[in-house]
């Protein structure tokens, strides 16, 4: 029973750690591009959704929708799926970068709290360093996540009602002067890199949680 309890606590903590990377996405992401409104109906083709003209549909993969989620539900559902993909892409890119930076021993100078230095955290594995963060610090991170998410979901017309997709940027970056072709290229890169990052961070968590599950990471000190 004790072993089961410890295992349950470990996976609960791992889930909290993953959500904590949202703080970085909400507080420091500059990868969010100009607002884009892409109602599902404008991509309808013979009763199905045509994704070829949307950001992220590039060679050699083309439209990336292996589960045909674009044809589930209503226009609002489609917009929610696209917003969710954007948010998870941005978080995953920051999470992957942060994990690599932390695993490489790169850190801020000074103290995180009165009894924890950034240097001491950098000597740990990335997920172990979360456990060393004081509860007050964790509460601040999670509180900031909640407030930032609430703000981004409350701006003007919601994206499920035809409004612009989320742009999580502090400070905001103005892409209004970028021509359409360049902006489309940047949006393609953001989504495609984000999809790869989601796979990468999932493999990192698998390597930590199930030793040997990712052969390429076996023996790496960060895992």
Kinemage of the C-alpha trace (Angstrom):
@kinemage 1
@onewidth
@group {chain A} dominant
@subgroup {mainchain}
@vectorlist {calphas} color= white
{ca unk a 1} P 0.000 0.000 0.000
{ca unk a 2} L 2.815 2.426 0.803
{ca unk a 3} L 4.415 1.756 -2.535
{ca unk a 4} L 1.096 2.376 -4.289
{ca unk a 5} L 0.625 5.626 -2.379
{ca unk a 6} L 4.095 6.830 -3.269
{ca unk a 7} L 3.487 5.930 -6.909
{ca unk a 8} L 0.187 7.832 -6.924
{ca unk a 9} L 1.791 10.881 -5.341
{ca unk a 10} L 4.582 10.773 -7.903
{ca unk a 11} L 2.215 10.856 -10.861
{ca unk a 12} L 0.089 13.570 -9.249
{ca unk a 13} L 3.233 15.672 -8.777
{ca unk a 14} L 4.310 14.955 -12.352
{ca unk a 15} L 0.956 16.223 -13.616
{ca unk a 16} L 1.309 19.413 -11.573
{ca unk a 17} L 4.841 19.889 -12.887
{ca unk a 18} L 3.636 19.684 -16.466
{ca unk a 19} L 0.970 22.295 -15.844
{ca unk a 20} L 3.526 24.621 -14.258
{ca unk a 21} L 5.193 25.214 -17.610
{ca unk a 22} L 2.070 27.172 -18.540
{ca unk a 23} L 3.489 29.974 -16.416
{ca unk a 24} L 6.347 30.365 -18.866
{ca unk a 25} L 4.005 30.260 -21.833
{ca unk a 26} L 1.744 32.911 -20.395
{ca unk a 27} L 4.479 35.153 -19.038
{ca unk a 28} L 7.159 34.981 -21.706
{ca unk a 29} L 5.978 33.605 -25.030
{ca unk a 30} L 6.711 35.735 -28.052
{ca unk a 31} L 5.629 33.085 -30.529
{ca unk a 32} L 1.987 34.086 -30.629
{ca unk a 33} L 1.138 35.617 -33.964
{ca unk a 34} L -1.427 38.128 -35.142
{ca unk a 35} L -5.082 37.240 -34.516
{ca unk a 36} L -6.544 34.832 -37.018
{ca unk a 37} L -10.231 34.088 -37.448
{ca unk a 38} L -10.827 30.756 -39.176
{ca unk a 39} L -14.431 29.613 -38.956
{ca unk a 40} L -14.989 25.994 -39.887
{ca unk a 41} L -17.630 26.780 -42.469
{ca unk a 42} L -15.147 28.618 -44.697
{ca unk a 43} L -13.223 25.356 -45.115
{ca unk a 44} L -16.156 23.070 -45.841
{ca unk a 45} L -15.706 20.862 -48.896
{ca unk a 46} L -18.204 18.146 -49.875
{ca unk a 47} L -19.443 17.829 -46.321
{ca unk a 48} L -15.943 17.582 -44.854
{ca unk a 49} L -13.531 20.189 -43.570
{ca unk a 50} L -10.773 21.210 -45.979
{ca unk a 51} L -7.666 22.037 -43.920
{ca unk a 52} L -5.243 22.570 -46.783
{ca unk a 53} L -5.467 26.374 -46.610
{ca unk a 54} L -5.055 26.633 -42.851
{ca unk a 55} L -1.810 27.366 -40.979
{ca unk a 56} L 0.141 24.191 -40.226
{ca unk a 57} L -0.805 22.359 -43.426
{ca unk a 58} L 2.596 22.030 -45.094
{ca unk a 59} L 4.582 19.425 -47.027
{ca unk a 60} L 5.431 16.640 -46.578
{ca unk a 61} L 2.721 15.891 -43.976
{ca unk a 62} L 0.027 18.238 -45.284
{ca unk a 63} L -3.053 18.794 -43.099
{ca unk a 64} L -2.296 17.293 -39.675
{ca unk a 65} L -5.500 15.771 -38.334
{ca unk a 66} L -4.910 12.014 -37.841
{ca unk a 67} L -8.111 11.558 -35.789
{ca unk a 68} L -10.324 13.689 -38.086
{ca unk a 69} L -11.142 16.001 -35.203
{ca unk a 70} L -11.972 18.805 -37.648
{ca unk a 71} L -15.184 16.998 -38.568
{ca unk a 72} L -16.342 16.527 -34.989
{ca unk a 73} L -19.118 18.707 -33.650
{ca unk a 74} L -19.907 22.274 -34.618
{ca unk a 75} L -17.984 25.315 -35.816
{ca unk a 76} L -17.458 26.212 -32.159
{ca unk a 77} L -15.923 22.801 -31.504
{ca unk a 78} L -13.592 23.215 -34.459
{ca unk a 79} L -12.441 26.645 -33.227
{ca unk a 80} L -11.870 25.247 -29.735
{ca unk a 81} L -9.730 22.419 -31.123
{ca unk a 82} L -7.574 24.879 -33.085
{ca unk a 83} L -7.139 27.180 -30.069
{ca unk a 84} L -6.238 24.200 -27.893
{ca unk a 85} L -3.637 23.073 -30.417
{ca unk a 86} L -2.089 26.535 -30.514
{ca unk a 87} L -1.908 26.794 -26.725
{ca unk a 88} L -0.491 23.308 -26.273
{ca unk a 89} L 2.034 23.919 -29.051
{ca unk a 90} L 3.326 27.073 -27.379
{ca unk a 91} L 3.463 25.453 -23.948
{ca unk a 92} L 5.210 22.362 -25.322
{ca unk a 93} L 7.885 24.420 -27.094
{ca unk a 94} L 8.646 26.285 -23.880
{ca unk a 95} L 8.483 23.105 -21.803
{ca unk a 96} L 10.891 21.263 -24.103
{ca unk a 97} L 13.304 24.186 -24.189
{ca unk a 98} L 13.045 24.647 -20.433
{ca unk a 99} L 13.665 20.976 -19.748
{ca unk a 100} L 16.782 20.983 -21.940
{ca unk a 101} L 18.087 24.205 -20.358
{ca unk a 102} L 17.456 22.900 -16.832
{ca unk a 103} L 18.966 19.515 -17.683
{ca unk a 104} L 22.075 21.270 -19.016
{ca unk a 105} L 22.651 23.003 -15.673
{ca unk a 106} L 21.951 26.518 -16.954
{ca unk a 107} L 20.295 28.657 -14.294
{ca unk a 108} L 19.609 32.162 -12.999
{ca unk a 109} L 21.975 33.640 -10.424
{ca unk a 110} L 20.899 34.228 -6.841
{ca unk a 111} L 18.201 32.720 -4.666
{ca unk a 112} L 14.739 31.451 -5.582
{ca unk a 113} L 13.730 31.697 -1.927
{ca unk a 114} L 15.389 32.175 1.451
{ca unk a 115} L 16.463 28.530 1.541
{ca unk a 116} L 16.668 27.491 -2.141
{ca unk a 117} L 19.134 28.821 -4.697
{ca unk a 118} L 18.758 28.548 -8.451
{ca unk a 119} L 22.115 26.778 -8.503
{ca unk a 120} L 20.865 24.068 -6.151
{ca unk a 121} L 17.823 23.504 -8.347
{ca unk a 122} L 19.976 23.223 -11.469
{ca unk a 123} L 21.917 20.369 -9.883
{ca unk a 124} L 18.718 18.289 -9.788
{ca unk a 125} L 16.804 16.607 -12.568
{ca unk a 126} L 14.206 18.994 -14.026
{ca unk a 127} L 11.198 17.277 -12.473
{ca unk a 128} L 12.913 16.896 -9.107
{ca unk a 129} L 13.588 20.626 -9.021
{ca unk a 130} L 9.830 21.286 -8.952
{ca unk a 131} L 9.558 19.367 -5.676
{ca unk a 132} L 12.227 21.662 -4.226
{ca unk a 133} L 10.262 24.822 -5.035
{ca unk a 134} L 8.574 26.145 -1.847
{ca unk a 135} L 4.796 25.730 -1.666
{ca unk a 136} L 4.399 29.514 -1.759
{ca unk a 137} L 6.262 29.613 -5.068
{ca unk a 138} L 4.124 26.839 -6.525
{ca unk a 139} L 0.988 28.690 -5.458
{ca unk a 140} L 2.202 31.871 -7.170
{ca unk a 141} L 2.925 29.982 -10.388
{ca unk a 142} L -0.433 28.211 -10.446
{ca unk a 143} L -2.247 31.428 -9.490
{ca unk a 144} L -0.585 33.315 -12.332
{ca unk a 145} L -1.586 30.538 -14.730
{ca unk a 146} L -5.209 30.804 -13.643
{ca unk a 147} L -5.333 34.600 -13.929
{ca unk a 148} L -3.588 34.704 -17.312
{ca unk a 149} L -5.837 31.977 -18.718
{ca unk a 150} L -8.905 33.787 -17.436
{ca unk a 151} L -7.786 37.016 -19.115
{ca unk a 152} L -7.029 35.374 -22.464
{ca unk a 153} L -10.397 33.613 -22.467
{ca unk a 154} L -12.294 36.827 -21.652
{ca unk a 155} L -11.074 39.151 -24.418
{ca unk a 156} L -13.786 40.543 -26.718
{ca unk a 157} L -15.612 38.050 -28.907
{ca unk a 158} L -14.592 34.534 -27.917
{ca unk a 159} L -12.831 32.490 -30.596
{ca unk a 160} L -15.594 29.867 -30.494
{ca unk a 161} L -18.005 32.624 -31.528
{ca unk a 162} L -15.948 33.838 -34.493
{ca unk a 163} L -13.402 35.962 -32.618
{ca unk a 164} L -9.634 35.867 -32.979
{ca unk a 165} L -7.638 32.883 -31.830
{ca unk a 166} L -5.671 33.345 -28.575
{ca unk a 167} L -2.520 35.460 -28.653
{ca unk a 168} L -0.741 34.818 -25.364
{ca unk a 169} L 1.959 37.465 -25.388
{ca unk a 170} L 3.464 39.586 -22.606
{ca unk a 171} L 4.362 42.125 -23.877
{ca unk a 172} L 2.281 41.971 -27.071
{ca unk a 173} L 4.091 41.636 -30.389
{ca unk a 174} L 2.615 43.550 -33.307
{ca unk a 175} L 2.517 41.566 -36.571
{ca unk a 176} L 0.152 43.977 -38.329
{ca unk a 177} L 2.948 45.165 -40.625
{ca unk a 178} L 3.895 41.660 -41.764
{ca unk a 179} L 2.677 40.663 -45.214
{ca unk a 180} L 0.265 37.749 -45.512
{ca unk a 181} L 2.740 35.301 -47.068
{ca unk a 182} L 5.362 35.884 -44.371
{ca unk a 183} L 2.782 35.640 -41.600
{ca unk a 184} L 1.448 32.371 -43.015
{ca unk a 185} L 4.997 30.971 -43.066
{ca unk a 186} L 5.519 31.959 -39.432
{ca unk a 187} L 2.185 30.438 -38.410
{ca unk a 188} L 3.080 27.213 -40.241
{ca unk a 189} L 6.409 27.083 -38.409
{ca unk a 190} L 4.786 27.747 -35.041
{ca unk a 191} L 2.282 24.916 -35.371
{ca unk a 192} L 4.662 22.384 -36.896
{ca unk a 193} L 7.384 23.071 -34.346
{ca unk a 194} L 4.763 22.958 -31.607
{ca unk a 195} L 3.522 19.555 -32.725
{ca unk a 196} L 7.068 18.180 -32.614
{ca unk a 197} L 7.564 19.776 -29.205
{ca unk a 198} L 4.445 18.067 -27.859
{ca unk a 199} L 5.903 14.725 -28.915
{ca unk a 200} L 9.268 15.675 -27.398
{ca unk a 201} L 7.966 16.706 -23.972
{ca unk a 202} L 5.754 13.608 -23.797
{ca unk a 203} L 8.822 11.473 -24.486
{ca unk a 204} L 10.726 13.323 -21.729
{ca unk a 205} L 7.981 12.561 -19.217
{ca unk a 206} L 7.831 8.944 -20.387
{ca unk a 207} L 11.601 8.593 -19.960
{ca unk a 208} L 11.381 9.908 -16.382
{ca unk a 209} L 8.286 7.940 -15.386
{ca unk a 210} L 9.117 4.628 -17.117
{ca unk a 211} L 12.890 3.998 -17.230
{ca unk a 212} L 13.974 2.570 -20.569
{ca unk a 213} L 10.777 3.561 -22.387
{ca unk a 214} L 12.685 6.009 -24.604
{ca unk a 215} L 15.886 4.242 -25.723
{ca unk a 216} L 17.462 7.425 -27.085
{ca unk a 217} L 17.359 8.996 -23.601
{ca unk a 218} L 18.664 6.036 -21.602
{ca unk a 219} L 21.743 7.054 -19.623
{ca unk a 220} L 21.129 10.773 -19.990
{ca unk a 221} L 21.702 12.481 -16.634
{ca unk a 222} L 18.640 14.712 -17.098
{ca unk a 223} L 16.346 11.680 -17.053
